[in-house]
Amino acid sequence: MSFPGVGRRTIVMAVFFAVMICFMYSCSCRRNAASKSDILDLRESVRDELISRNADSAIEKSYRLKKMASASSMKQEYVVSLIYLGQGYMLKDMPDSSYSYFDDAMSLAYEYKDYWALATLCNAIGVYAKRNELDSETAIEYFLKGLKFEAGEDRPDRINKYIIPSEMKTFHGSGALRYRF
């Protein structure tokens, strides 16, 4: 192929520069993206903060996890960051913020068919409904939904392996949910 007025050397230099630009761009992307082990370590750290009920630290780390997962295109970890943000705001008794992150996580979890995330979300909403809103019916509804996801959307018959719904009882006097497995 020849271009009038353009020498062979000019074409070689243009190709060389195009290759260099592509190489430099790919290197800069790798530098900005965190490694998978860094992201998983941060995920574990956020979980520990939530278990310890350190809401502010959990929220701060969840935002970092969200940013790192987004930059690394790790869909599941991004959903996890949204769940953890919702749980962090739940610890601070900020249900509007909590449900906002839960809604976003729920949409993505359905899209990605992430049953772990769906089960975790249902459990978190159920716990909040029972403990903070004193709404046993909503809590049971979400716990049962969560069990469906835990069993796997493709095998709802496996729910019985985990729990027989008729054996779940609410003790109204004590306000506690009890499960028999």
N, C-alpha and C positions, 0 to 999 in steps of 0.2 A: 504494500500500500504506500502510495506516495502523496505528499501534499505539496502543491506548487509553492515555491518560495521557502519551504521549511526543510532544513537539512536533517540528515540521519542523526547527527549528533544532538540536535535539539529535541528530537523525538525520544531518544534514549534518555536524555536528561529529564524530560517531562515524566516519563514512566518511572525513572528512579525516584524523583521527588514524590510522586503519587504513592509509591510503595513505602517510602519513608514516613509520609504523613499517616498512612494506615497503621504502620508499626508503632509510631509514637502515640497515636490515639488508643490503640489496644493496650499499650503499657500504662497509660494514664488511667484507663478504666480499671485495670487490675490493682493499681495503687489505691484507688478510691474505694474499691470494694473490700470489705472485711473478709477474712478467711472464714470458712464454715466453722472451724473449731472456736474462733473468737465469738462468733454469733451464738453457738451452742453454750459456751461458757457464760456469756451474758444472760442467756435465757435461764440457765440454772441459777445464776445470781439473783435475777428478778424473782424467781420462784421462792428462793430462800428468804428474800425480803418480805414477800407476801405472807409466807408462813410465820415469820417473826412479827408480822403486823406493822412493819415499817413502811407505811403508806407513801410518804414523801419520797423516800429513796426508791421504792418500787416504781413509782410513777416516773421519776427522773430516768431510771435505767430502762424502763419500758419505752420511753421516747427514743432513747439511744438505740434500743433493739429494733424499733420500727424503722428508724433511719437506715441502720446497717442492713436490715433485711431487704428493704426497698432497693438500696444501692446494689445489693448482691442478687437481686431477683429471686429471693427465696420466699416463695409464696406462703408456705406453711408457717415459717417463722414470722412473717408479716402478720398473719392472722393471729398467731400467738401473742404478738406484741399488742394487738388491739384488745385481746381478751385480758391480758395482764393490765393494760391501762384501765379497762372497765373494772377489774377487780380492785385495783389501787384506789380508784375513785369511790368504789363501794365501801372500802375500809374507812374512807374519809366521810362516809355518809353523804355522798353527792350523787344521788340516783340519776339526775338528768345527764350528767357527764358520763356516768357509768353506762346507762342504757344507750347513749349515743355511740359509744365504742362497741358495745355488744351488738347493736343493730348492724354496724359496718362489718364486724367480724362474722355475724350470722349470714349476711349476704354473700360474703366471700367464701365462707365455709360451705354453703350450699353449692356455690358455683364450682368449687374445687372438689366437692364430694369428700370433704375432710370430716369424717365421722367423729374422730377424737375431739376436734374443736366444737362440733355441734353438741356432743355429750357434755363437754366441759361447760359450755355456755348454758345449757339447760340446767345443769347442776348449780351453777353460780346464781342463776336467776331464781331457782327454787329455794336455795339457801337464803337469799336476800328476802324473798317473799315471806318465808317462814319467820326469820329472825327479826327483820326490821318492820315488815308490814303486817305481821301476825296474820297472814292469809294462808291458811293450811290448804285450801282447795287449789289455789294457784301453785303452791309449792308442790303438791302431789302431781298436778298436771305436768309441770316441768320436769319433775323427777322421772315420771313415766316416759315422757318424750326423750329424755336423756338416755334412759335404758334402751329405748328403741335404737338410738344412734350407736350406743355402746355395743349392742348386739350386731349392728351392721344393717344398713338400709336394705341391702339385698337379701337379708335373712331375718325378717322380723319375728319369725317363729322361734328364734334363738333367745328371745326375751325370757322365756320360761326357764332357761338355763341360769339366768341371773336372779330372777325374782318372780314370784307368782303374785300378780297384783292384788288378788283377794286376800293375801296374807299381809299386806301393808296396812297398818292401822294408825289412826291418829288418836292419841289420847288427849281428848279435849281438856280434861282437868289439869294435866301437866303441861299442855301446849307442845308436847314433843312428838316427833315422828318416830315410829319404830318400824324396823324391817325385820322380817324373819327370812333367813336364807336357807 
